[in-house]
Amino acid sequence: MKNINIPMLSLATLVILMFVLVGISIAFRNVWFVLLFILLGFGFMGYGLSLKRKRK
């Protein structure tokens, strides 16, 4: 069995949480939080992809 990469797993979980919070912000009709969580989600995703690219 392969070892679990805990930092990358937590970063992926954080990205998923940001997009879940986008959905909750849409439900509350708060445009500012929608924009904030979308930017944070894509920011964390880009950071994770850059880390993955540096490892290879």
Buried (B, 14 or more C-beta within 10 A) or exposed (E): EEEEEEEEEEBBEBBEBBBEBBEEBEEEEEEEBBEBBBEBBEEBBEEBEEEEEEEE
